[in-house]
Structure formats: C-alpha cells, structure tokens
Amino acid sequence: MLICALAIVCSACDEAPTSKPHSFSAVEVNQILASSPVSVSWEDVAATFALGGLNTDLQRQMMTDKLIGHVVEWRIRVYDISLEGNRYRLISEPAEIPATDAFNIIRVVAFIPATDTQSVDALQAAQTGTMLTVRGLVREITLRSAVVLAPAFLK
C-alpha cells in the first residue's frame, strides 16, 4: 500500500494535467469573476479524495458533482509555476488534512491567463510555499490527484 501511494505521489508531482489551451471570451471571464464560488473548502476536498480516508466512492462522486462546472475560490500553497504559451500553470501543494492514516495527494492545477499585469507579477515572484488565493472554474478532477481550474485568476 505504501509503495503504491508513493508511486502515485511521485507521478502526481511530475506529471500534472495539461489542460488543452482554450480561449475564453471576456463575457466568460467576467461571469467567472462575478459569480459566487461554491462553499466547499479546499481542505474538505482534500479530505474527501485522500487515499485511505473515510470517504466512500459515493461521497467522492457527490463532491465531484458539486464542483465540476462551478466556480471555487481557495487559498492554496504554491508547489510550482510554469509558463505555457500565454498562460501560467500553477500547481499547489496538497492541502493539510486532519491527522489520520489517510494519504493526501490531490492538488490544484490552475491555468491562469497571462493577461493581468498584477497577477503576472505575483506569479513571477511566487516561490514554493507562497500562499495565493485563486478563483476558477472547475473543469475536472483527475485520478484523485488534481482539481483542474481553467480559467483561473488570482484574487
């Protein structure tokens, strides 16, 4: 079990989802920025998807249904940031979950357009461990290892 968990963690760190590039209209961007985020904390998501946690497949599916296609706003700790064409890919560290035997590997992978000077400056200055608040549209949850936000914006 431990070896499987370590293999998943290593692959999650190296190979984050690479959402296909997508252009978003000003109307779509404004709708995301103006809409109220779903009231689900990043820590609750992490606990729901943790390996060896207490949640069932049904509860994970209910959480997925609550998130996909909706806007979230979470304060996350940066693991890595890269520039991919005209957007940044921000990968978070896993959220802290209450002390259990569960192993948390889920991360936020946020695709942030390189259009706002203030956000670009913040992304370029951020280091591993920096706390940032992101707001974005949840596109998918990949293999219990990533919540993909596209597009996403810094708050």
TAMO-V83914 format. One record per backbone hydrogen bond with DSSP energy under -0.5 kcal/mol. NH is the residue of the N-H (numbers start at 0). CO is the residue of the C=O. If there is no record, write none. Layout:
NH&CO ; NH&CO
This chain:
4&0 ; 5&1 ; 6&2 ; 7&3 ; 8&4 ; 9&5 ; 10&6 ; 11&7 ; 12&8 ; 13&9 ; 14&10 ; 15&13 ; 18&16 ; 28&24 ; 29&25 ; 30&26 ; 31&27 ; 32&28 ; 33&29 ; 34&30 ; 37&70 ; 39&37 ; 44&40 ; 45&41 ; 46&42 ; 47&43 ; 48&44 ; 49&45 ; 50&102 ; 52&49 ; 59&55 ; 60&56 ; 61&57 ; 62&58 ; 63&59 ; 64&60 ; 65&61 ; 66&62 ; 66&63 ; 67&63 ; 68&137 ; 69&66 ; 71&135 ; 73&133 ; 75&73 ; 75&131 ; 77&75 ; 77&129 ; 78&90 ; 79&90 ; 81&88 ; 83&81 ; 83&86 ; 84&82 ; 86&83 ; 87&111 ; 88&81 ; 89&87 ; 89&109 ; 90&79 ; 90&88 ; 91&107 ; 92&76 ; 94&105 ; 102&50 ; 103&101 ; 104&102 ; 106&144 ; 108&146 ; 109&89 ; 109&107 ; 110&148 ; 111&87 ; 111&109 ; 112&110 ; 112&151 ; 113&85 ; 114&112 ; 115&112 ; 116&114 ; 119&115 ; 120&116 ; 121&117 ; 122&118 ; 123&119 ; 124&120 ; 125&121 ; 128&77 ; 129&126 ; 131&75 ; 133&73 ; 133&131 ; 134&152 ; 135&71 ; 136&150 ; 137&69 ; 137&135 ; 138&136 ; 138&147 ; 139&147 ; 141&145 ; 142&140 ; 144&141 ; 145&141 ; 146&106 ; 147&139 ; 147&145 ; 148&108 ; 148&146 ; 149&136 ; 149&147 ; 150&110 ; 151&110 ; 152&134 ; 154&132
